[in-house]
Amino acid sequence: MSQPGVTAGRLAKAPENFLAPADIARVFAEGRGGRRDFIRRAFAVATAAGAPAALAATGDPVILQLPVHSKGLGLPVVTDGYGRPSKHEANVQRRLSPGLTQTTQASVSFAPLQSLFGIVTPSGLHFERHHQGWWDVEPSAHRLMINGSDDRIVRRPLVFTMDELMRLPPVSRFHFIECGANSGMEWGNVAVPTVQYTHGMLSCSEFTGVPLNLLLDMAGVDAKRGRFILAEGADGSSMTRTVPMALVDSGEVLVAYGQNGEMLRPENGYPLRLVVPGVQGVSWVKYLRRIEVGDQPYGTKDETLHYVDLMPDGLHRQYTSTQECKSVVTTPSGGQVLLEHGFHNISGLAWSGRGKVKRVDVSVDGGRHWRMARLESPVLSKCLTRFNIDWTWDGKPALVMSRATDETGHVQPSIRQLRAVRGTRSIYHNNAVQTWLVQENGEVSNVQLA
Amino acid sequence: MSQPGVTAGRLAKAPENFLAPADIARVFAEGRGGRRDFIRRAFAVATAAGAPAALAATGDPVILQLPVHSKGLGLPVVTDGYGRPSKHEANVQRRLSPGLTQTTQASVSFAPLQSLFGIVTPSGLHFERHHQGWWDVEPSAHRLMINGSDDRIVRRPLVFTMDELMRLPPVSRFHFIECGANSGMEWGNVAVPTVQYTHGMLSCSEFTGVPLNLLLDMAGVDAKRGRFILAEGADGSSMTRTVPMALVDSGEVLVAYGQNGEMLRPENGYPLRLVVPGVQGVSWVKYLRRIEVGDQPYGTKDETLHYVDLMPDGLHRQYTSTQECKSVVTTPSGGQVLLEHGFHNISGLAWSGRGKVKRVDVSVDGGRHWRMARLESPVLSKCLTRFNIDWTWDGKPALVMSRATDETGHVQPSIRQLRAVRGTRSIYHNNAVQTWLVQENGEVSNVQLA
């Protein structure tokens, strides 16, 4: 399973262009060319909001026309019983990568990480990965069956309706979900342009459901022989994945119906999916209709032919399911442009399939110097963690990187370190450090350091 | 400010109809009339999902037609770049209470708490409270001004664009927001029928923004004289509220642009609102355009005439802004029907404007016996906390209640205890225990115990 644990190295003295919080006010003021006379500018600009044409040509303070929203009667409540984002945010969408797949039903849409804050992914922007398209399944007709590979391994096979599942004791937990192929294009030196496409098969939600081990207890599983489960989806892709019983026994694996406070979205498996915290998304089987308990791994097509790692010696590694410690800077990131020198917050996401993120270090000089970022709370196990760090950009080219360490001590490797072990012919399980180049003109792009 | 601290009383021995987790399998099986022959039923029902007409009349196991979603090609990715809930969930909406207000612009919509899981409120279901309607404000024209009530109290008044604010160091935090008038109808023995209307002016989000104290530092506030701020919104309602500087100094008060990972929704103040954790929603000024620093409370209309507490002696209490410790059972709740005897999970929400929820006790017999519920993690300060507790309903009438205790020791009072101090003529700040009556026919309704 393991990618090489690499050492974080000594944290060098912070270079000059990292900023202490106490200096922010000074740098910010410098970046705007000083603050003299701003009370005059202030009133002019504040009152001009929405009515810029009314600015006095002299620049003198004048009382200007208020914008329409400060004078009129707005829209009523329940204009939309289920609300939508602002029309000004219409560009914040999940997107597919044209040509990445042969059909748009067996395809991917990427979450716009560059536009997101905090750790929750809005369900409307959650990445999609379908193997035979998505469905809006009728929940009253949906069933979940629990059975064994033979009559003795599950003594009381059961079939649940959604109503029956939703009456059982639920738990609610925040977890990330990442496709095993996330960042897969980077193996081959294809510098995908934006973080939406490099890392956007990643989302994070509060999931609500019933621990699978409760259902298995109800079904009377033979604890000695029941060492693996097979999860099976109801869509036409015959999606079936093996999950070791040790994970189920931990109580972490959920048969989930809730996501971010409401029912799962149809694109994400409504009305029922498996939640396997820390494990790649393909195991979180959507439209979940059946759990079979067996005494050995099932070796299905999606764990023997797909989602495997082609190693330099020509052999495939299978069942490398845990998503290792990883992070990425989302601001600034590829495709963005820094319009001004001066203060810029650097923000990003870190996560580990092994537990909690312990620390994130950030470099702006291609890894020569590192400084520890601030982690936003809460820091939860197998969940995204948001990090932020202050930076003032001096206008010179910068190489921006983040490197996460999890509570097991695993340090996110460089792409060079990862290739030394894994070679270059993989698709899946790339958790390498991502580098963004900020050019002198402010344009940010994806680069790979040799 | 304070509502009376009441004692929790001795926790009595659990009555028989509370269920230990180990008994769930037994009770569940009894509730469905036994589990014999279910493997036959199982295959019949599982394969019949979506094709019930094909059930064999004999009830014998037969291989039936698969549902269409198990055979066909589904919908492509990015069918909707910003996704929507399932069509089967169309009834889960925020709703207004007809006749509650004279116009629908100065009105309220309530969040459907009975349908929500966990602690995150989907932004599309976040409650609304507008004083003069909502607007989709153009963010590039929006400004935030920081000034003082005189020239010396703020030495460097500032005006920020949205771009400037979003470059500053942000924080992300989960907090509840509750309207001060939530549960207000209950003061007058008006038994509003559902939890959507009794408690639905309550939502919880991950907010992202800049701590206000950073902006005030940048503006050079006189720490001795600057003891209060006035927050002013840009909509036509002239919404202005005083916030004590002590709250701002704590770093908790945010100038927020992000909500649940994306930009604020227009109904919730896009592009900028104040976040004042633990304090009633009216202080979370939407479309925030100005912060003034002063040396005394401002006594605006919305803190002297509205959002005040009419006490039994005829005087008004003002500035009772903190939302005290409170909880409510959301399942089962008014308007729902229990269709079967047997196991039912009881679930609800607890919160406190003073900090973390420490415990929640649940009663099913009108407060004679209480038992401690399970709190879902994470338990965060000034944030909703989800609780769950097992229950098997024996078919007799039940009075279901929850009672929260926060980390300061404040115990949620009964409505009788609250009225003994506050009288019956209030509108705001009702944090009393809510009681739901489960009748023998399974119907659940809102009752007030004498």
Interface residues (C-beta under 8 A of the other chain):
Chain A: P21 I24 A25 F28 A29 R32 R35 F38 I39 R41 A42 V45 A46 A49 G50 P52 P67 H69 S70 K71 G72 L73 G74 L75 P76 V77 V78 T79 D80 G81 Y82 G83 R84 P85 S86 K87 H88 E89 V92 Q93 R94 R95 L96 T103 T104 Q105 S107 V108 S109 S115 L116 F117 G118 I119 V120 T121 P122 S123 G124 L125 H126 E128 R129 H130 Q132 G133 W134 W135 D136 V137 E138 P139 A141 H142 R143 M145 N147 R156 P157 L158 V159 D163 E164 R167 L168 P169 P170 V171 S172 R173 F174 E206 F207 T208 L214 D217 M218 A234 D235 G236 Y257 G258 N260 G261 E262 M263 R265 P266 E267 Y270 P271 Y287 R289 R290 L339 F343 H344 N345 S347 R374 E376 S377 P378 L380 R386 N388 D390
Chain B: P21 I24 A25 F28 A29 R32 R35 F38 I39 R41 A42 V45 A46 A49 G50 P52 P67 H69 S70 K71 G72 L73 G74 L75 P76 V77 V78 T79 D80 G81 Y82 G83 R84 P85 S86 K87 H88 E89 V92 Q93 R94 R95 L96 T103 T104 Q105 S107 V108 S109 S115 L116 F117 G118 I119 V120 T121 P122 S123 G124 L125 H126 E128 R129 H130 Q132 G133 W134 W135 D136 V137 E138 P139 A141 H142 R143 M145 N147 R156 P157 L158 V159 D163 E164 R167 L168 P169 P170 V171 S172 R173 F174 E206 F207 T208 L214 D217 M218 A234 D235 G236 Y257 G258 N260 G261 E262 M263 R265 P266 E267 Y270 P271 Y287 R289 R290 L339 F343 H344 N345 S347 R374 E376 S377 P378 L380 R386 N388 D390
